[in-house]
């Protein structure tokens, strides 16, 4: 990622994983989700947060320069890991 994109992503990542921020709720599901995100590998967390921010497999595949199926498979696997970590 370029310098500006890296800075923007860093700020987005902080919102999703910080103790206070966009998910500043007492809901136990939110707390479990934040813990699960923090337990993912850096690469998985970054990819998932990028997906959450962009919301489009097609756009992500264009940005990352990989096929839509590759992005979809990784996002599906990461979602499975998050669900597993939350249980």
trRosetta pair geometry for C-beta under 8 A, 3 or more apart (Angstrom, degrees):
i j d omega theta_ij theta_ji phi_ij phi_ji
1 5 4.2 -126 -178 100 105 118
1 6 4.6 142 101 -66 115 78
1 9 6.3 -11 166 -2 172 143
2 5 4.7 87 54 15 78 107
2 6 6.7 -140 93 -12 35 90
3 6 5.7 -57 -146 33 25 111
3 7 6.5 23 157 -16 63 104
4 7 5.8 -55 -150 36 32 109
4 8 6.3 30 153 -16 66 107
5 8 5.6 -56 -146 40 32 111
5 9 6.1 32 155 -19 67 106
6 9 5.8 -53 -145 37 29 110
6 10 6.3 35 153 -25 62 105
7 10 5.6 -51 -149 31 30 115
7 11 6.7 29 154 -16 62 103
8 11 5.9 -57 -155 35 32 109
8 12 6.5 30 150 -17 66 106
9 12 5.5 -55 -148 38 36 112
9 13 6.1 39 153 -22 69 105
9 46 7.0 37 172 -149 129 98
9 49 7.6 111 -164 106 87 120
9 50 6.9 -15 -128 -84 113 93
10 13 5.7 -51 -146 35 29 113
10 14 6.5 34 152 -22 61 103
11 14 5.7 -50 -151 31 32 114
11 15 6.9 38 150 -23 62 100
12 15 5.7 -51 -157 28 35 114
12 16 6.8 23 152 -11 66 107
12 49 6.0 142 126 158 106 116
12 50 8.0 93 104 -87 146 51
12 53 5.4 -4 -163 -82 147 145
13 16 6.0 -63 -152 40 34 105
13 17 6.0 -7 164 11 71 117
13 45 7.2 73 -139 139 110 107
13 46 6.8 -28 -92 -105 128 70
13 49 5.4 74 -99 137 71 171
14 17 6.5 -78 -134 53 24 87
14 18 5.0 35 175 -43 70 116
14 21 6.8 -180 134 -97 72 154
15 18 6.5 -31 -112 16 16 111
15 21 4.6 -176 -147 172 52 133
15 22 4.5 47 174 -7 102 117
15 23 7.9 111 156 0 69 83
16 21 7.5 -82 -31 108 16 141
16 22 6.7 -19 -80 51 47 124
16 23 7.0 54 -143 -5 43 123
16 34 7.6 180 158 -117 61 79
16 37 6.1 -124 143 172 106 164
16 49 5.2 -152 24 -119 161 114
16 52 7.0 104 -99 77 142 152
17 34 6.3 136 -134 -157 47 86
17 37 5.6 -137 -95 112 92 124
17 38 5.7 122 -149 -77 111 87
17 45 7.5 28 -68 -172 136 132
18 21 4.2 94 65 -21 115 131
20 24 5.0 30 -151 -101 61 122
21 24 5.7 151 47 -44 30 98
23 30 4.9 -179 -178 -170 107 115
23 33 7.3 -121 -157 82 156 117
23 34 6.0 -180 100 -67 144 115
25 30 4.7 82 65 32 108 165
26 30 7.9 85 78 51 13 124
26 31 7.9 -4 -168 -39 33 117
27 30 4.3 81 76 3 100 107
27 31 7.0 -175 93 -7 54 83
28 31 5.4 -53 -149 39 40 114
28 32 6.2 40 153 -19 70 104
29 32 5.7 -54 -146 38 32 110
29 33 6.2 34 153 -22 65 106
29 86 7.5 35 -149 -166 68 129
30 33 5.6 -53 -147 35 30 113
30 34 6.4 32 154 -19 64 104
31 34 5.8 -54 -149 35 31 111
31 35 6.5 29 154 -16 64 106
32 35 5.7 -54 -148 38 33 111
32 36 6.2 36 152 -22 66 106
32 85 7.9 164 171 120 86 78
32 86 4.5 90 144 -142 117 85
33 36 5.6 -53 -147 36 31 113
33 37 6.4 34 153 -20 65 103
33 82 7.0 29 -139 -177 73 114
33 86 6.2 7 -80 -98 56 126
34 37 5.7 -51 -148 34 32 112
34 38 6.5 29 153 -17 63 106
35 38 5.7 -58 -150 38 32 111
35 39 6.4 27 153 -19 65 109
35 85 7.3 -157 109 149 85 112
35 86 8.0 131 69 -100 97 65
36 39 5.8 -61 -148 37 31 109
36 40 7.1 45 151 -35 63 94
36 81 7.7 152 -179 126 105 76
36 82 4.7 95 144 -147 136 70
36 85 3.7 136 -127 98 95 124
36 86 5.0 -38 -55 -59 144 80
37 40 5.9 -41 -159 10 36 114
37 45 5.7 96 -177 -129 76 102
37 48 7.3 -143 -126 90 92 136
37 49 7.6 80 -156 -65 124 101
37 82 7.0 19 -69 -117 62 110
38 45 7.6 50 -101 -106 22 142
39 85 5.5 175 70 -147 137 145
40 44 4.2 -118 175 91 116 116
40 45 4.3 149 84 -60 118 85
40 48 6.9 -8 134 14 175 138
40 78 6.8 38 -133 -149 141 98
40 81 6.4 100 -105 118 98 135
40 82 7.2 -23 -62 -77 122 81
40 85 7.7 -109 -59 -19 77 162
41 44 4.6 87 54 11 84 103
41 45 6.8 -155 86 -7 40 88
42 45 5.9 -59 -145 39 27 110
42 46 6.1 24 159 -17 65 110
43 46 6.0 -58 -146 38 26 109
43 47 6.3 24 158 -17 63 110
44 47 5.8 -58 -146 39 29 110
44 48 6.1 24 159 -16 66 110
44 74 7.9 -152 -121 178 75 98
44 78 5.0 169 -167 -113 101 112
44 81 6.8 -16 177 62 152 156
45 48 6.0 -60 -145 40 26 107
45 49 6.1 22 159 -16 65 110
46 49 5.9 -56 -141 40 27 107
46 50 6.2 31 156 -21 63 107
47 50 5.7 -55 -149 36 28 113
47 51 6.4 30 152 -19 63 105
47 74 6.0 -61 154 138 152 129
47 75 7.2 -136 141 -82 106 70
47 78 6.5 -169 89 -51 111 158
48 51 5.5 -51 -149 36 34 113
48 52 6.3 35 151 -20 66 103
48 75 6.8 133 -106 -129 70 72
48 78 4.7 -150 -74 143 117 148
48 79 7.6 154 -124 -62 118 62
48 82 7.4 132 -148 -49 160 132
49 52 5.5 -48 -145 36 35 113
49 53 6.3 32 154 -17 65 106
50 53 5.8 -58 -147 39 29 109
50 54 6.0 10 161 -3 68 113
50 60 6.4 113 128 -119 110 111
50 63 7.8 -146 175 92 131 149
51 54 6.2 -63 -133 49 26 96
51 55 7.2 97 168 -76 55 25
51 57 7.6 16 -133 -85 105 61
51 60 6.0 -8 -95 -73 74 152
51 71 7.6 156 -94 178 113 103
51 75 5.1 132 -113 -113 165 122
52 55 7.1 18 -173 -69 23 69
54 59 5.1 -151 174 93 126 127
54 60 5.6 147 81 -63 152 88
54 63 7.5 -124 -97 -4 160 148
55 59 8.0 34 69 39 56 132
56 59 3.9 67 86 13 119 107
56 60 6.4 174 93 -11 63 83
57 60 5.7 -58 -148 39 31 112
57 61 6.2 34 154 -24 66 105
57 68 5.2 80 136 -157 108 88
57 71 4.9 155 -158 103 84 123
57 72 5.1 23 -141 -70 147 85
57 75 6.8 -114 -99 9 100 149
58 61 5.9 -54 -149 32 28 110
58 62 6.7 26 152 -16 62 104
58 68 5.8 -9 -94 -106 57 120
59 62 5.7 -55 -153 35 34 111
59 63 6.3 32 152 -18 68 107
60 63 5.6 -55 -145 38 34 110
60 64 5.8 13 163 -2 70 114
60 71 4.8 139 100 -148 118 148
61 64 6.2 -63 -135 50 25 98
61 65 7.8 -179 169 -2 53 3
61 66 5.7 -103 -143 79 73 62
61 67 6.0 -30 -148 154 127 16
61 68 4.5 -70 -45 -79 159 56
61 70 7.1 120 -116 56 100 93
61 71 4.8 -117 -70 -10 84 138
62 65 7.6 24 -178 -71 26 43
64 71 6.7 144 44 -83 141 112
66 70 4.4 -82 151 76 119 143
66 71 6.2 141 89 -46 109 86
67 70 4.6 103 61 0 82 101
67 71 7.3 -151 97 -1 48 83
68 71 5.8 -57 -153 39 36 109
68 72 6.0 35 152 -19 70 109
69 72 5.5 -53 -141 40 33 112
69 73 6.1 36 158 -22 66 105
70 73 5.9 -55 -147 35 26 110
70 74 6.5 22 156 -14 62 108
71 74 5.9 -60 -149 38 30 108
71 75 6.1 26 157 -16 67 110
72 75 5.9 -56 -143 39 29 109
72 76 6.1 31 157 -20 64 109
73 76 5.8 -56 -147 37 28 112
73 77 6.3 27 155 -18 63 108
74 77 5.7 -56 -148 38 31 111
74 78 6.2 29 155 -17 66 107
75 78 5.7 -54 -145 38 31 110
75 79 6.3 35 154 -22 64 105
76 79 5.7 -52 -148 34 29 113
76 80 6.6 33 151 -21 62 104
77 80 5.6 -52 -152 32 32 114
77 81 6.6 34 150 -19 64 103
78 81 5.5 -50 -150 34 36 113
78 82 6.4 38 151 -21 67 102
79 82 5.7 -51 -149 34 33 112
79 83 6.4 33 153 -18 65 104
80 83 5.8 -55 -149 36 31 110
80 84 6.2 32 152 -20 64 109
81 84 5.6 -57 -148 38 31 114
81 85 6.1 27 155 -17 67 108
82 85 5.8 -57 -145 40 29 108
82 86 6.2 28 156 -21 65 110
83 86 5.8 -59 -147 36 28 111
83 87 6.7 28 156 -26 62 105
84 87 6.2 -58 -154 25 29 109
